[in-house]
Amino acid sequence: MSRGVRALALGGALAAAACAPRPAVDVAQSGPAAEARAAEVAAPGVAALEAATLEAIASSERARAGELRVLVARGVTELRWRDESGDRFEQGDADLRWCAGRGFAVSISKLGDRYAWVGSDGRRWWQFFLKAEPSTLRWGSLAPAAVAAGGPAAEEGGGGADESLRSLAGGTPSPVLLGLRPLVPRAGAAPEVRGELLWIECEPEGRARVEAAFDPKSLAPLRVRMSVPGGATVLSSFDGMLPVETLGTAQGAWPRMPRRVRIEAPGVKQAPSIALLLSLESARADADAADRPLLYDLDALRERFAPQDVKELP
């Protein structure tokens, strides 16, 4: 917590203490020092206030996205990146499927005609450009020890951070960057106000350090910063929240995910400048539509789409 926030918090606590009945002070020990000790006893310490803030955010985030395991969402996507051909830009209607433990699958179309398919299974990422001349497939491996996209954190010494960065280079960011997982503060983290946002270090993603910024009043998540050893950083911004329709659950208890997400990754080796914008119109937790192994099987997709030009990227 910054000095300003600590001062405000402690000042508020002391103000509350001033209005509360004062504890008895031994006459023999009266004086400024004793009065200060009495106020300190009456006012909660900064550490207690920080702990309450962390618990409030953790509870809010678990309620928001803690039960989300599968997702079918539709909206519009824009992806800007750089490859061997120079600067690239794609925009279209997006049909996104995510299944924890299996991966991502995103179909991108224009006027109902699919022209791209991007995805990840936690071991590899891929991009199919079906309307290119010739039709192409670009794919690459994720960090060797990385676990399946959307699954548990990488094993100790694994590459969860590298997975997130490389997967983003393939157009499929991690669930953390999309707001599909709860952003739970790390135990012992100190809240800090920066630019009118409440920043807190969260539980790590593999080897990645994750920070999140929340609205101080509503505790809604607004920003995510994912940093990996070596200095690479991915920034994600959220705008608005979209209820994820969940059958069998009261509407008020539906999980919520960001309605609009912008992700930027300067410094990823495969694509030095990546910007992904996702604007969603609908979302539902549909296991029948999302939990389909063939959606996240590169070999099956390659046979299905039969790309003419195939290249593995480092």
KOLTORVO-631149 format. One record per atom (N, C-alpha, C): z, y, x. Coordinates in steps of 0.05 Angstrom, whole numbers, padded with zeros to 5 digits, always signed. Example, Ala and Ser with C-alpha at 12.3 -4.5 7.8 and 13.67 -1.06 7.14 Angstrom:
BEGIN
+00156-00114+00264/+00156-00090+00246/+00156-00066+00264/+00142-00045+00257/+00143-00021+00273/+00157+00001+00258/
This chain:
BEGIN
+00000-00024+00017/+00000+00000+00000/+00000+00025+00018/-00017+00044+00012/-00019+00068+00028/+00007+00085+00025/+00010+00104+00044/+00034+00120+00043/+00036+00135+00017/+00013+00146+00007/+00014+00161-00018/+00023+00144-00041/+00012+00119-00043/+00019+00101-00065/+00048+00093-00063/+00057+00087-00038/+00085+00080-00034/+00103+00103-00043/+00095+00127-00035/+00112+00150-00042/+00113+00154-00072/+00090+00151-00086/+00090+00154-00115/+00107+00132-00128/+00103+00107-00119/+00118+00085-00131/+00148+00088-00127/+00155+00094-00102/+00184+00097-00096/+00195+00122-00110/+00178+00143-00112/+00187+00167-00125/+00192+00162-00155/+00174+00146-00167/+00178+00139-00195/+00203+00123-00199/+00207+00104-00181/+00231+00087-00183/+00257+00104-00180/+00256+00122-00161/+00279+00139-00157/+00284+00157-00181/+00262+00167-00193/+00265+00184-00217/+00278+00168-00239/+00269+00143-00242/+00282+00126-00263/+00311+00122-00257/+00317+00119-00231/+00345+00114-00224/+00362+00139-00229/+00350+00162-00226/+00365+00187-00231/+00373+00189-00260/+00358+00178-00278/+00364+00180-00307/+00383+00157-00315/+00385+00137-00298/+00402+00114-00306/+00431+00119-00298/+00450+00105-00310/+00478+00108-00302/+00481+00102-00273/+00495+00119-00259/+00499+00114-00230/+00521+00093-00225/+00516+00077-00205/+00537+00057-00199/+00562+00071-00188/+00584+00059-00192/+00609+00070-00183/+00609+00073-00153/+00619+00095-00143/+00620+00100-00114/+00649+00104-00106/+00657+00089-00087/+00685+00092-00077/+00689+00120-00067/+00710+00134-00077/+00716+00161-00070/+00719+00164-00040/+00730+00143-00028/+00735+00144+00000/+00709+00143+00016/+00688+00134+00003/+00662+00132+00017/+00642+00150+00004/+00650+00172-00009/+00632+00190-00022/+00618+00207-00001/+00597+00221-00010/+00582+00238+00008/+00553+00231+00007/+00536+00245+00021/+00506+00241+00020/+00498+00213+00026/+00510+00200+00046/+00502+00173+00054/+00508+00153+00031/+00532+00156+00019/+00539+00138-00002/+00521+00142-00027/+00515+00167-00033/+00497+00173-00056/+00470+00161-00051/+00460+00162-00027/+00434+00150-00021/+00434+00120-00024/+00456+00108-00015/+00458+00079-00018/+00460+00071-00048/+00473+00087-00064/+00475+00082-00093/+00448+00083-00106/+00433+00104-00099/+00406+00107-00111/+00388+00084-00103/+00391+00074-00078/+00375+00052-00068/+00381+00027-00084/+00407+00023-00090/+00414-00001-00106/+00402+00001-00134/+00402+00025-00146/+00393+00028-00173/+00363+00026-00176/+00348+00034-00155/+00319+00035-00156/+00306+00010-00145/+00286-00002-00158/+00273-00025-00146/+00258-00016-00121/+00258-00034-00101/+00244-00027-00076/+00214-00029-00079/+00200-00018-00059/+00171-00018-00059/+00161-00047-00059/+00174-00065-00044/+00165-00093-00043/+00166-00105-00071/+00186-00099-00087/+00188-00110-00114/+00165-00099-00131/+00159-00073-00128/+00137-00062-00143/+00110-00074-00136/+00106-00079-00110/+00081-00092-00101/+00079-00120-00112/+00101-00135-00111/+00101-00162-00121/+00094-00163-00151/+00104-00143-00166/+00098-00142-00195/+00069-00136-00199/+00057-00118-00182/+00029-00112-00185/+00011-00136-00179/+00018-00151-00157/+00003-00175-00150/+00004-00195-00172/+00027-00199-00184/+00030-00219-00205/+00015-00211-00230/+00015-00185-00236/+00000-00175-00260/-00029-00180-00256/-00040-00174-00232/-00069-00178-00227/-00076-00208-00227/-00059-00224-00215/-00065-00253-00214/-00065-00264-00243/-00046-00256-00259/-00045-00265-00287/-00070-00256-00302/-00078-00231-00299/-00101-00220-00313/-00126-00234-00304/-00129-00240-00278/-00154-00253-00269/-00155-00282-00277/-00133-00296-00277/-00133-00324-00287/-00140-00325-00316/-00131-00306-00332/-00138-00305-00360/-00167-00298-00364/-00178-00282-00346/-00206-00273-00348/-00226-00295-00341/-00222-00309-00319/-00242-00328-00310/-00231-00355-00300/-00205-00360-00304/-00193-00384-00293/-00203-00410-00305/-00214-00409-00329/-00223-00434-00342/-00253-00438-00340/-00267-00419-00327/-00296-00421-00327/-00305-00441-00306/-00321-00461-00315/-00331-00482-00298/-00361-00486-00301/-00372-00479-00323/-00401-00480-00327/-00411-00455-00341/-00436-00448-00336/-00447-00423-00347/-00477-00425-00352/-00485-00415-00375/-00513-00410-00380/-00515-00381-00388/-00530-00365-00373/-00532-00336-00378/-00561-00327-00377/-00567-00307-00392/-00594-00296-00393/-00593-00266-00390/-00612-00255-00375/-00614-00226-00371/-00638-00219-00354/-00635-00198-00339/-00656-00188-00321/-00646-00187-00293/-00663-00195-00274/-00655-00194-00246/-00675-00179-00229/-00665-00166-00209/-00682-00153-00188/-00672-00162-00161/-00690-00170-00144/-00683-00179-00117/-00701-00166-00097/-00688-00152-00078/-00703-00140-00056/-00694-00152-00030/-00713-00160-00013/-00706-00172+00012/-00729-00169+00032/-00724-00179+00056/-00744-00177+00077/-00749-00205+00089/-00774-00212+00093/-00780-00238+00106/-00803-00233+00126/-00816-00255+00134/-00837-00252+00154/-00861-00235+00145/-00863-00231+00119/-00885-00215+00108/-00877-00185+00104/-00852-00179+00109/-00843-00151+00106/-00824-00148+00082/-00823-00124+00071/-00805-00119+00048/-00816-00132+00023/-00798-00145+00008/-00807-00159-00016/-00790-00149-00040/-00801-00151-00064/-00787-00143-00088/-00797-00161-00111/-00778-00172-00126/-00784-00188-00149/-00766-00179-00172/-00778-00178-00196/-00763-00171-00220/-00772-00188-00243/-00754-00196-00260/-00762-00211-00283/-00738-00219-00301/-00745-00234-00322/-00724-00245-00339/-00711-00269-00325/-00685-00270-00325/-00670-00291-00311/-00656-00310-00330/-00659-00336-00325/-00644-00357-00339/-00626-00370-00318/-00600-00365-00318/-00582-00374-00297/-00565-00397-00307/-00564-00418-00291/-00546-00441-00296/-00528-00444-00272/-00502-00448-00278/-00483-00453-00257/-00464-00476-00266/-00459-00494-00248/-00440-00516-00253/-00423-00519-00229/-00397-00515-00232/-00378-00518-00210/-00380-00546-00198/-00384-00547-00172/-00387-00573-00159/-00416-00582-00156/-00435-00569-00170/-00463-00577-00168/-00479-00555-00155/-00478-00530-00166/-00493-00509-00154/-00504-00488-00174/-00524-00473-00165/-00537-00452-00181/-00566-00460-00185/-00577-00452-00208/-00606-00454-00213/-00614-00429-00229/-00633-00414-00219/-00642-00390-00232/-00672-00390-00236/-00681-00390-00261/-00709-00389-00267/-00716-00360-00273/-00737-00349-00260/-00745-00321-00264/-00773-00321-00276/-00777-00307-00298/-00803-00307-00311/-00811-00279-00320/-00837-00276-00326/-00848-00251-00337/-00865-00259-00362/-00858-00246-00384/-00873-00252-00409/-00873-00282-00415/-00850-00295-00410/-00847-00323-00416/-00860-00342-00396/-00873-00331-00375/-00887-00348-00355/-00869-00349-00330/-00858-00372-00323/-00841-00375-00300/-00857-00371-00274/-00848-00353-00257/-00862-00349-00231/-00844-00354-00207/-00817-00358-00212/-00800-00363-00189/-00776-00380-00198/-00766-00396-00180/-00742-00412-00184/-00726-00412-00159/-00701-00402-00160/-00684-00402-00136/-00659-00418-00143/-00646-00429-00122/-00623-00445-00127/-00608-00453-00102/-00587-00468-00106/-00570-00478-00084/-00554-00501-00094/-00550-00520-00076/-00532-00543-00083/-00508-00544-00065/-00503-00523-00050/-00480-00523-00032/-00486-00534-00004/-00508-00548-00001/-00517-00557+00025/-00543-00543+00033/-00559-00536+00014/-00585-00523+00019/-00589-00501-00002/-00605-00481+00005/-00615-00461-00014/-00645-00462-00015/-00657-00452-00036/-00686-00454-00038/-00697-00432-00056/-00723-00425-00051/-00738-00406-00067/-00766-00418-00072/-00772-00422-00097/-00799-00431-00105/-00814-00406-00116/-00837-00399-00105/-00854-00379-00117/-00879-00393-00128/-00878-00397-00155/-00897-00415-00167/-00924-00402-00171/-00925-00376-00174/-00950-00362-00179/-00963-00350-00154/-00950-00354-00131/-00962-00344-00106/-00987-00360-00100/-01004-00348-00083/-01028-00361-00074/-01027-00364-00044/-01021-00388-00034/-01015-00413-00048/-00986-00413-00058/-00979-00431-00077/-00952-00433-00086/-00934-00441-00063/-00910-00430-00061/-00894-00433-00037/-00866-00442-00044/-00854-00455-00023/-00826-00462-00023/-00814-00453+00003/-00792-00438+00002/-00777-00430+00025/-00749-00441+00021/-00739-00455+00041/-00713-00466+00038/-00698-00467+00065/-00672-00470+00064/-00656-00472+00088/-00630-00485+00083/-00617-00493+00105/-00591-00506+00104/-00569-00486+00103/-00548-00493+00089/-00524-00477+00090/-00506-00487+00112/-00483-00475+00116/-00465-00483+00137/-00459-00513+00135/-00460-00528+00157/-00457-00557+00156/-00433-00567+00141/-00410-00553+00144/-00386-00563+00131/-00380-00550+00104/-00399-00534+00094/-00395-00520+00069/-00394-00540+00046/-00378-00534+00026/-00376-00552+00003/-00396-00543-00018/-00399-00558-00040/-00418-00552-00060/-00413-00524-00072/-00435-00510-00078/-00432-00483-00089/-00417-00484-00115/-00396-00467-00116/-00380-00467-00140/-00357-00486-00140/-00356-00503-00119/-00335-00523-00117/-00310-00511-00104/-00292-00529-00094/-00268-00519-00081/-00274-00505-00055/-00254-00492-00044/-00258-00478-00018/-00267-00497+00003/-00281-00487+00023/-00290-00505+00045/-00267-00517+00059/-00271-00540+00071/-00251-00553+00086/-00243-00536+00110/-00220-00540+00121/-00211-00524+00144/-00231-00527+00167/-00239-00504+00177/-00260-00504+00198/-00288-00504+00187/-00290-00505+00160/-00317-00506+00147/-00329-00479+00146/-00352-00477+00132/-00367-00453+00132/-00370-00440+00106/-00349-00438+00090/-00352-00425+00064/-00363-00397+00065/-00355-00382+00086/-00366-00355+00089/-00395-00355+00095/-00403-00372+00114/-00432-00374+00121/-00448-00384+00097/-00436-00401+00081/-00450-00411+00057/-00457-00388+00038/-00437-00371+00034/-00442-00349+00016/-00464-00330+00025/-00464-00325+00051/-00484-00307+00062/-00512-00319+00062/-00514-00344+00071/-00540-00357+00072/-00550-00362+00043/-00532-00369+00025/-00541-00373-00002/-00551-00348-00014/-00539-00325-00007/-00548-00299-00017/-00576-00294-00006/-00581-00302+00019/-00608-00298+00031/-00629-00314+00015/-00620-00335+00002/-00638-00350-00015/-00638-00341-00044/-00623-00320-00050/-00624-00308-00077/-00603-00319-00095/-00583-00335-00085/-00563-00347-00102/-00535-00341-00091/-00523-00319-00099/-00497-00312-00089/-00474-00330-00098/-00452-00329-00085/-00429-00346-00092/-00416-00338-00118/-00401-00356-00130/-00387-00349-00155/-00368-00326-00152/-00356-00323-00128/-00337-00301-00124/-00352-00274-00126/-00376-00272-00114/-00391-00247-00115/-00401-00241-00143/-00405-00261-00159/-00414-00257-00187/-00391-00253-00206/-00366-00256-00197/-00343-00253-00214/-00338-00276-00232/-00348-00300-00224/-00344-00324-00240/-00318-00338-00234/-00305-00331-00212/-00279-00342-00205/-00258-00320-00206/-00233-00327-00213/-00213-00306-00213/-00207-00295-00185/-00204-00269-00183/-00198-00256-00157/-00168-00254-00155/-00156-00274-00144/-00126-00276-00142/-00117-00265-00116/-00098-00246-00117/-00088-00233-00092/-00075-00254-00074/-00079-00250-00048/-00066-00267-00028/-00036-00262-00028/-00021-00284-00024/+00008-00281-00023/+00016-00262-00001/+00032-00242-00008/+00042-00223+00012/+00023-00200+00016/+00000-00199+00002/-00018-00176+00006/-00006-00150-00004/-00014-00128+00009/-00003-00102+00001/-00024-00086-00013/-00020-00079-00039/-00039-00062-00053/-00043-00035-00039/-00067-00025-00041/-00073+00001-00029/-00094+00016-00045/-00088+00041-00052/-00107+00057-00067/-00126+00071-00048/-00152+00066-00053/-00173+00079-00038/-00195+00088-00057/-00200+00114-00057/-00221+00124-00075/-00215+00119-00104/-00190+00121-00112/-00181+00118-00140/-00183+00089-00149/-00188+00070-00131/-00188+00042-00138/-00165+00028-00124/-00155+00007-00136/-00132-00008-00125/-00144-00032-00110/-00144-00031-00084/-00155-00052-00067/-00134-00072-00059/-00140-00098-00060/-00121-00118-00053/-00136-00141-00039/-00125-00151-00017/-00136-00175-00004/-00131-00199-00022/-00152-00215-00027/-00150-00238-00045/-00150-00264-00029/-00147-00286-00043/-00148-00312-00030/-00176-00315-00016/-00177-00326+00008/-00202-00327+00023/-00222-00346+00010/-00247-00343+00017/-00269-00360+00009/-00278-00375+00034/-00269-00399+00039/-00274-00412+00064/-00263-00396+00086/-00280-00388+00105/-00271-00371+00128/-00274-00341+00122/-00284-00335+00098/-00289-00307+00092/-00264-00293+00083/-00261-00268+00091/-00240-00251+00081/-00250-00237+00056/-00235-00238+00035/-00244-00227+00009/-00224-00205+00001/-00236-00182-00004/-00220-00159-00016/-00232-00152-00043/-00216-00144-00061/-00225-00136-00088/-00212-00110-00096/-00227-00094-00111/-00217-00069-00121/-00215-00071-00151/-00193-00061-00162/-00187-00062-00191/-00183-00035-00201/-00188-00032-00227/-00180-00007-00241/-00150-00007-00243/-00137+00014-00233/-00107+00014-00233/-00095+00013-00261/-00109+00021-00281/-00098+00021-00308/-00104-00005-00323/-00129-00013-00324/-00137-00037-00339/-00135-00063-00323/-00134-00060-00296/-00134-00083-00277/-00161-00098-00278/-00182-00086-00289/-00208-00099-00289/-00219-00098-00261/-00232-00120-00252/-00244-00121-00225/-00269-00104-00224/-00273-00088-00203/-00295-00070-00201/-00312-00074-00175/-00299-00083-00154/-00313-00087-00129/-00303-00112-00115/-00321-00124-00099/-00313-00146-00082/-00326-00142-00054/-00310-00145-00033/-00321-00144-00006/-00315-00170+00008/-00335-00184+00017/-00332-00210+00031/-00341-00206+00060/-00322-00210+00078/-00328-00207+00107/-00324-00233+00122/-00341-00238+00141/-00339-00263+00156/-00335-00257+00186/-00325-00277+00201/-00322-00272+00230/-00348-00264+00242/-00348-00244+00259/-00373-00234+00271/-00382-00208+00258/-00370-00200+00235/-00376-00174+00225/-00394-00172+00201/-00408-00194+00193/-00425-00193+00169/-00409-00188+00144/-00420-00171+00126/-00405-00164+00102/-00424-00164+00078/-00414-00174+00055/-00429-00173+00030/-00412-00156+00011/-00425-00137-00003/-00412-00120-00022/-00422-00126-00050/-00404-00128-00069/-00411-00134-00097/-00397-00113-00115/-00412-00102-00134/-00402-00083-00153/-00405-00093-00182/-00384-00090-00198/-00385-00099-00226/-00385-00075-00244/-00399-00079-00267/-00400-00057-00287/-00398-00070-00314/-00376-00066-00328/-00373-00078-00355/-00366-00107-00354/-00355-00117-00376/-00348-00146-00378/-00362-00158-00403/-00372-00182-00399/-00386-00197-00420/-00371-00222-00428/-00363-00225-00453/-00350-00250-00461/-00368-00274-00458/-00357-00296-00448/-00373-00321-00444/-00366-00339-00468/-00385-00342-00486/-00381-00357-00510/-00372-00386-00503/-00350-00394-00515/-00338-00420-00509/-00331-00434-00535/-00345-00455-00542/-00340-00469-00567/-00312-00482-00566/-00299-00482-00588/-00272-00494-00590/-00250-00476-00580/-00257-00452-00572/-00237-00432-00562/-00238-00407-00579/-00215-00396-00586/-00215-00371-00601/-00229-00349-00586/-00245-00333-00600/-00261-00312-00587/-00245-00294-00568/-00220-00288-00576/-00204-00271-00560/-00196-00283-00534/-00198-00310-00531/-00191-00324-00507/-00215-00332-00490/-00239-00324-00498/-00263-00330-00482/-00261-00319-00454/-00270-00333-00434/-00272-00322-00407/-00290-00298-00407/-00287-00281-00387/-00304-00257-00385/-00315-00255-00357/-00340-00247-00355/-00353-00243-00329/-00367-00216-00329/-00373-00205-00305/-00386-00179-00305/-00413-00179-00319/-00418-00158-00335/-00443-00156-00349/-00466-00147-00330/-00459-00130-00311/-00479-00122-00291/-00466-00125-00263/-00482-00137-00245/-00472-00142-00218/-00494-00132-00198/-00485-00118-00179/-00502-00109-00157/-00490-00120-00131/-00506-00134-00116/-00497-00146-00091/-00515-00137-00068/-00502-00127-00047/-00517-00118-00024/-00506-00132+00001/-00525-00140+00019/-00517-00154+00043/-00533-00144+00067/-00525-00122+00079/-00538-00114+00103/-00529-00131+00126/-00547-00141+00143/-00539-00155+00166/-00540-00185+00164/-00551-00197+00143/-00555-00225+00141/-00579-00232+00158/-00577-00252+00176/-00598-00257+00195/-00625-00263+00182/-00624-00280+00161/-00650-00287+00148/-00663-00264+00134/-00647-00244+00126/-00658-00221+00111/-00640-00198+00116/-00646-00181+00136/-00628-00160+00144/-00619-00141+00121/-00635-00139+00101/-00627-00121+00079/-00633-00135+00052/-00612-00142+00038/-00616-00156+00012/-00601-00141-00009/-00614-00137-00032/-00601-00124-00055/-00608-00140-00080/-00588-00150-00094/-00592-00165-00118/-00579-00151-00141/-00594-00146-00162/-00583-00133-00186/-00587-00153-00210/-00565-00159-00223/-00566-00177-00246/-00553-00164-00270/-00569-00161-00291/-00559-00149-00316/-00561-00170-00338/-00538-00178-00349/-00537-00201-00368/-00536-00191-00396/-00550-00206-00414/-00550-00200-00442/-00533-00220-00458/-00530-00244-00448/-00515-00265-00462/-00504-00285-00441/-00482-00298-00449/-00470-00318-00431/-00454-00338-00448/-00456-00363-00441/-00440-00383-00456/-00432-00405-00437/-00410-00418-00442/-00400-00441-00426/-00411-00466-00440/-00435-00475-00431/-00449-00497-00444/-00453-00519-00423/-00435-00539-00424/-00437-00561-00405/-00462-00578-00408/-00472-00581-00433/-00496-00597-00437/-00520-00585-00424/-00521-00558-00423/-00544-00544-00411/-00541-00539-00382/-00516-00538-00372/-00511-00531-00344/-00505-00555-00326/-00492-00575-00337/-00484-00598-00320/-00506-00619-00320/-00529-00611-00307/-00552-00629-00305/-00559-00631-00276/-00555-00654-00263/-00560-00657-00235/-00588-00649-00226/-00608-00654-00242/-00635-00648-00234/-00641-00618-00230/-00624-00601-00242/-00627-00573-00238/-00621-00564-00210/-00604-00580-00196/-00594-00573-00170/-00603-00593-00148/-00625-00606-00153/-00636-00627-00135/-00661-00616-00123/-00661-00608-00097/-00684-00596-00084/-00707-00616-00083/-00702-00641-00077/-00723-00660-00075/-00737-00665-00102/-00721-00666-00123/-00733-00670-00150/-00749-00645-00158/-00738-00621-00152/-00753-00597-00158/-00779-00594-00142/-00778-00603-00117/-00803-00602-00101/-00824-00620-00113/-00816-00643-00122/-00835-00662-00135/-00846-00650-00161/-00828-00637-00175/-00836-00626-00201/-00855-00602-00198/-00850-00584-00179/-00866-00560-00177/-00890-00563-00158/-00888-00583-00140/-00910-00589-00121/-00920-00564-00107/-00903-00550-00092/-00913-00526-00077/-00933-00533-00055/-00952-00516-00051/-00972-00521-00031/-00964-00513-00003/-00947-00493-00001/-00939-00483+00025/-00908-00485+00027/-00898-00502+00045/-00870-00507+00048/-00860-00499+00076/-00839-00484+00077/-00828-00476+00103/-00798-00476+00102/-00786-00489+00122/-00757-00488+00126/-00750-00464+00143/-00731-00448+00134/-00722-00425+00149/-00695-00431+00163/-00690-00418+00186/-00665-00424+00200/-00641-00414+00185/
